[in-house]
Amino acid sequence: MRHDYAERLKKLPPYLFVAIDEKKKAALARGADIISLGVGDPDLPTPPHIIEAARASMENPANHQYPFGAGLKKFREAVASWYQKRFGVALKPETEIHALLGSKDGITHSPFSFVNPGDTVLIPEPAYPAYNSAVLLAGGIPHHLPLLEKNKYLPDLEAVPTDVLRKAKILFLNYPNNPISAVAPRSFYEDVVQLARLYGFMVFHDAAYSEMYYDEAPISFLNIDGAKDVGIEFHSCSKTYNMTGWRIGWVCGNAEIVKGIGLLKDNFDSGAFQVVQEAAIAALTGPQDCVRKMRDVYRERRDVWVTGLGRLGWKVFNPPATFYVWARVPEGYTSVRTVEKLLEEAHIVCTPGSGLGPSGEGYVRFALTVPVKRLQEALQRIERLKW
Ligand SMILES: *Cc1c(COP(=O)(O)O)cnc(C)c1O
């Protein structure tokens, strides 16, 4: 008996991290001591006061039922007060915030609320793969915007043909950026808002890494005058509070767009576990020194890795934010060949830039999700390689 997959599923490229994970598992099965710098998943635990809030919340039977809807009023108020404090952005908890099962939930479902088959969606590349997959699944046509060094890793919107801008339904953005770790200046967002108004597309900004910075704190897209008329921001507790496994995030901004995502979600899930929402409230409203400590840990790792690789002759982008290091591959190598060599000969897992988009060819991404000692061990292994 055959069980044919739907055409939409066949359109998807293989999910990159699954493929990398399979290679890593095979090496582990052979007994290799793998240093995993592949998937961007924090290795640090969720701070104790957040776990304690969840433990207490678990005791309340009301929290065992279907949560439904946009999220607890208290949760949305916590998000609003965090946005006010952190960015100086005012959000109405009733209409401008909706809880998500992690920001990926909103990122992947949002095109289904707004994209008709054949609609164009602007997506940067290289990028987090979820934007592209979701647009393909919704029947949209991705128009890719290369992120190039010469443009400071910002999409060159002036270079997009006018008819494409006119057809575009959504522009996805992500700063601080995965995989390159670039940040966007205010003037870029201002241009984006102006173009979105002019051509009538929506802006979906993924701000998952807004708290993982080492210089100046990045601004929110919603800081820009008029941003709330054209767009929304996806955010999450995942990276800020080491809560990737908990699955809690939110979408905020334009009320009509937020509502559109909520209408769809009502048909897919039944809300975020209230225990997890209460943990997120503790995270957002509690002491923030855990976030500062998190930054200190990643800053130290970044310094060790960037300096170490640099000393070995690698050309590395010193990231002002995120826990990724974007590095040029050695002469004569492709991204995939470099990843294979690092895995086979040094037992180091990293991500080929080309797997995140064609402009990522010639680069690899290292996720600094292991302690400094392991990074030093990885550097020693790389030093022994012959290229
Ligand atoms: C990790 C990450 C997220 C966060 O995803 P969650 O679903 O909130 O865990 C969002 N966007 C990007 C680009 C990421 O790398």
The ligand as an SDF file (V2000), in Angstrom:
LIG
                    3D

 15 15  0  0  0  0  0  0  0  0999 V2000
   15.7600   30.3200   17.8680 C   0  0  0  0  0  0  0  0  0  0  0  0
   15.0560   31.2010   16.9250 C   0  0  0  0  0  0  0  0  0  0  0  0
   13.7310   31.5770   17.1540 C   0  0  0  0  0  0  0  0  0  0  0  0
   12.9960   31.1520   18.4010 C   0  0  0  0  0  0  0  0  0  0  0  0
   12.1250   30.1350   18.1440 O   0  0  0  0  0  0  0  0  0  0  0  0
   11.0900   29.7080   19.2590 P   0  0  0  0  0  0  0  0  0  0  0  0
   10.0370   29.0130   18.4660 O   0  0  0  0  0  0  0  0  0  0  0  0
   10.6000   30.9260   19.9310 O   0  0  0  0  0  0  0  0  0  0  0  0
   11.8150   28.7740   20.1690 O   0  0  0  0  0  0  0  0  0  0  0  0
   13.1100   32.4230   16.2490 C   0  0  0  0  0  0  0  0  0  0  0  0
   13.7770   32.9000   15.1840 N   0  0  0  0  0  0  0  0  0  0  0  0
   15.0470   32.5780   14.9450 C   0  0  0  0  0  0  0  0  0  0  0  0
   15.7360   33.1790   13.7720 C   0  0  0  0  0  0  0  0  0  0  0  0
   15.7260   31.7070   15.7870 C   0  0  0  0  0  0  0  0  0  0  0  0
   16.9940   31.3830   15.5280 O   0  0  0  0  0  0  0  0  0  0  0  0
  1  2  1  0
  2  3  1  0
  2 14  2  0
  3  4  1  0
  3 10  2  0
  4  5  1  0
  5  6  1  0
  6  7  2  0
  6  8  1  0
  6  9  1  0
 10 11  1  0
 11 12  2  0
 12 13  1  0
 12 14  1  0
 14 15  1  0
M  END
$$$$
